[in-house]
Amino acid sequence: MSDIDEKQMILYAQMANLVSLILQWPDINLKEIAENFSKLACNAHTVCDGELRPLGTGLYPVISIINHSCLPNAVLVFEGRTAVVRAIQHIPIGSEVMISYIETAGNTMTRQKALIEQYFFNCACPRCVKMGQSDDVIESAILEGYRCKGEGCNGFMLRDSDDKGFICQKCGLLRDKEEVRQIANEIKTLSNKVENLAASDRQKAVHTYKEIEDLQMNLFHSHSINLMRTREAILKILMELCEWQEALAYCRLTVPAYERVYGGVHPLLGLQYYTCGKLEWFLGETYDAVRSLTKAADILRITHGTNTQFMKELLFKLEEARAEACYKEAS
Ligand SMILES: C[S@@+](CC[C@H](N)C(=O)[O-])C[C@H]1O[C@@H](n2cnc3c(N)ncnc32)[C@H](O)[C@@H]1O
């Protein structure tokens, strides 16, 4: 309990009070209840559906003995209420099975912060031990840093030693920190505005997200997580608006960033291919649909197995798309 920050402690105390009010037990121990909430936060897992949409929270005694890695060798998925851990790579006998507790997209500092705040440990996984080394600095600059404004240059930028701004590590161009600050402020203003819009006026929300996207394309590297999140938000609203063609364009825009951020066998990458494939299939782009659905199935059969309804639907769609591609080729 001593590691918990004050804000969190207050929240646990409030929740303990609520429990006390509901139960009305005479000798209830508020400190113990608050401690139990803290233990729950470290040991519980978010129960999700096949498409990783959160449904609730569950405490699974066996699953809760599994430790975390930002480069995990297993994933936790749910089949209804049943928690299933699947290997995503060969795990040699005697090696520890590790899952990720957090969104692995962030740079090392972001991930470390999330792990310390919720789980109270310093991660020493193969990704985190590289903190500060050149590979890690480059990854961080690409995922969360600024882009070079040099024409056609895709270099990543690091803060210059005189603190005037950011220097491109490829072409040497300086980006003034005032200019960066101004764009960042504009993005912040629009982001505050769009939060209120998303539920009330989706058309306006898409328009505002596109303004944010333009600013982010100017500011961030093309594989930046911020830009990826904005495009995800646009994609989600376009799907709600049934703007399928444009939704497909946005889904395709997110894929290279997903490949970079989630790489290899990751359920989120599989699901993004699946969304692309479904849109392509719906829009009659059969060959592209076969390609995307195949990529989705290759990943998701590892992370999700093949027995769930969700996977059966994916494999059925893939078969349908393949059959149509064969028919098109033959006619
Ligand atoms: C769900 S429990 C995991 C099982 C726990 N290690 C045990 O022995 O019961 C989560 C807690 O385990 C510890 N933990 C998990 N992964 C870790 C890691 N990679 N390095 C250090 N501690 C870790 C942290 O204290 C975290 O709050």
PDBQT file of the ligand as one rigid body, heavy atoms in Angstrom, charges set to zero:
ROOT
HETATM    1  C1  LIG A 401      -0.580 -10.716 -11.515  1.00  0.00    +0.000 C 
HETATM    2  S1  LIG A 401       0.768 -10.707 -10.421  1.00  0.00    +0.000 S 
HETATM    3  C2  LIG A 401       1.870 -11.818 -11.167  1.00  0.00    +0.000 C 
HETATM    4  C3  LIG A 401       2.306 -12.937 -10.252  1.00  0.00    +0.000 C 
HETATM    5  C4  LIG A 401       3.209 -12.530  -9.118  1.00  0.00    +0.000 C 
HETATM    6  N1  LIG A 401       4.566 -12.363  -9.588  1.00  0.00    +0.000 N 
HETATM    7  C5  LIG A 401       3.183 -13.594  -8.046  1.00  0.00    +0.000 C 
HETATM    8  O1  LIG A 401       4.217 -14.155  -7.732  1.00  0.00    +0.000 OA
HETATM    9  O2  LIG A 401       2.086 -13.848  -7.551  1.00  0.00    +0.000 OA
HETATM   10  C6  LIG A 401       1.359  -9.115 -10.767  1.00  0.00    +0.000 C 
HETATM   11  C7  LIG A 401       2.522  -8.694  -9.923  1.00  0.00    +0.000 C 
HETATM   12  O3  LIG A 401       3.654  -9.514 -10.194  1.00  0.00    +0.000 OA
HETATM   13  C8  LIG A 401       4.833  -8.741 -10.235  1.00  0.00    +0.000 C 
HETATM   14  N2  LIG A 401       5.387  -8.821 -11.598  1.00  0.00    +0.000 N 
HETATM   15  C9  LIG A 401       4.754  -9.204 -12.712  1.00  0.00    +0.000 A 
HETATM   16  N3  LIG A 401       5.566  -9.212 -13.765  1.00  0.00    +0.000 NA
HETATM   17  C10 LIG A 401       6.759  -8.805 -13.316  1.00  0.00    +0.000 A 
HETATM   18  C11 LIG A 401       8.017  -8.588 -13.936  1.00  0.00    +0.000 A 
HETATM   19  N4  LIG A 401       8.196  -8.766 -15.242  1.00  0.00    +0.000 N 
HETATM   20  N5  LIG A 401       9.036  -8.154 -13.146  1.00  0.00    +0.000 NA
HETATM   21  C12 LIG A 401       8.862  -7.955 -11.818  1.00  0.00    +0.000 A 
HETATM   22  N6  LIG A 401       7.684  -8.130 -11.182  1.00  0.00    +0.000 NA
HETATM   23  C13 LIG A 401       6.654  -8.558 -11.905  1.00  0.00    +0.000 A 
HETATM   24  C14 LIG A 401       4.435  -7.313  -9.891  1.00  0.00    +0.000 C 
HETATM   25  O4  LIG A 401       4.605  -7.146  -8.519  1.00  0.00    +0.000 OA
HETATM   26  C15 LIG A 401       2.973  -7.277 -10.228  1.00  0.00    +0.000 C 
HETATM   27  O5  LIG A 401       2.259  -6.333  -9.483  1.00  0.00    +0.000 OA
ENDROOT
TORSDOF 0
